[in-house]
Amino acid sequence: MTIQVNITPNGRMSLPADLRKRLGLSDGGAVFLEETEDGVVLRTAAQAVAHARAIAKRYTKDQADEASSEAFIAHRRTESGE
């Protein structure tokens, strides 16, 4: 789906109410913009987290136990001799 959104001279844009509702932003909230070679991607915070997790999953080869923050901290403690 493609939706045209106008940007005012001061840089503001409004997302249509039905889109905000579908994205869970009916009461407002943060969105993240990512500039790509193809254009700009807009993500909600939840979508940004899911995207980051998908990227991390590619680099950890599905070893979730090794990719956790707890595993990282334990590894750093071992390296530092704690």
Backbone torsions as a table, in degrees:
resi	resn	phi	psi	omega
1	MET	NA	135.8	177.2
2	THR	-117.5	131.2	179.3
3	ILE	-125.2	130.2	175.4
4	GLN	-83.8	130.7	177.4
5	VAL	-126.2	130.0	179.1
6	ASN	-89.5	144.7	177.9
7	ILE	-110.5	129.1	179.9
8	THR	-75.5	164.8	179.3
9	PRO	-56.7	-27.4	179.2
10	ASN	-89.8	8.8	173.2
11	GLY	92.7	4.2	-179.6
12	ARG	-86.1	146.8	174.0
13	MET	-137.7	153.5	179.4
14	SER	-117.0	131.4	174.4
15	LEU	-89.4	137.0	178.9
16	PRO	-58.5	147.0	-175.3
17	ALA	-57.0	-41.6	-178.2
18	ASP	-65.9	-34.4	176.6
19	LEU	-69.0	-44.7	177.6
20	ARG	-59.1	-39.1	179.2
21	LYS	-64.6	-46.5	179.7
22	ARG	-63.2	-32.2	-179.4
23	LEU	-86.3	-1.8	-179.0
24	GLY	76.2	26.5	-178.0
25	LEU	-113.4	22.9	-175.9
26	SER	-62.9	-26.7	177.2
27	ASP	-99.6	14.5	-177.1
28	GLY	91.8	-178.6	179.6
29	GLY	147.0	178.3	-177.9
30	ALA	-93.3	146.1	170.3
31	VAL	-130.0	157.8	-179.5
32	PHE	-118.2	134.2	177.0
33	LEU	-107.2	131.7	177.5
34	GLU	-120.3	123.1	176.8
35	GLU	-83.9	125.8	179.1
36	THR	-121.3	175.0	176.6
37	GLU	-62.2	-29.9	-176.8
38	ASP	-89.0	-11.3	-177.8
39	GLY	148.1	-143.7	-177.6
40	VAL	-119.5	134.4	177.4
41	VAL	-109.6	129.8	177.5
42	LEU	-106.1	127.4	179.3
43	ARG	-130.3	145.5	169.8
44	THR	-73.1	169.2	178.4
45	ALA	-59.0	-43.7	-179.7
46	ALA	-63.3	-40.5	178.2
47	GLN	-66.8	-37.6	178.8
48	ALA	-64.6	-41.0	178.1
49	VAL	-64.7	-45.2	179.4
50	ALA	-61.9	-39.7	178.4
51	HIS	-64.3	-44.5	178.9
52	ALA	-62.7	-40.7	178.5
53	ARG	-64.4	-38.6	178.8
54	ALA	-64.8	-39.2	176.9
55	ILE	-64.9	-46.4	-179.6
56	ALA	-61.0	-38.1	-179.1
57	LYS	-61.4	-36.9	178.3
58	ARG	-63.2	-35.7	-176.0
59	TYR	-86.9	-17.9	179.6
60	THR	-100.1	-0.4	178.9
61	LYS	51.3	46.1	177.2
62	ASP	63.8	21.2	176.7
63	GLN	-94.5	70.2	-174.7
64	ALA	-56.4	-36.6	-179.6
65	ASP	-62.5	-35.8	-179.5
66	GLU	-80.1	-19.7	-175.7
67	ALA	-95.2	-1.6	-177.5
68	SER	-73.6	158.2	177.8
69	SER	-65.1	-33.1	178.4
70	GLU	-64.1	-42.1	178.5
71	ALA	-65.4	-38.4	178.4
72	PHE	-62.8	-47.1	-180.0
73	ILE	-63.0	-43.5	178.8
74	ALA	-61.6	-41.8	178.2
75	HIS	-61.8	-44.7	179.9
76	ARG	-64.1	-39.1	179.3
77	ARG	-64.5	-42.0	178.2
78	THR	-61.4	-44.7	179.5
79	GLU	-62.9	-34.8	-176.4
80	SER	-86.5	-7.5	178.6
81	GLY	86.0	12.3	178.4
82	GLU	-68.0	NA	NA
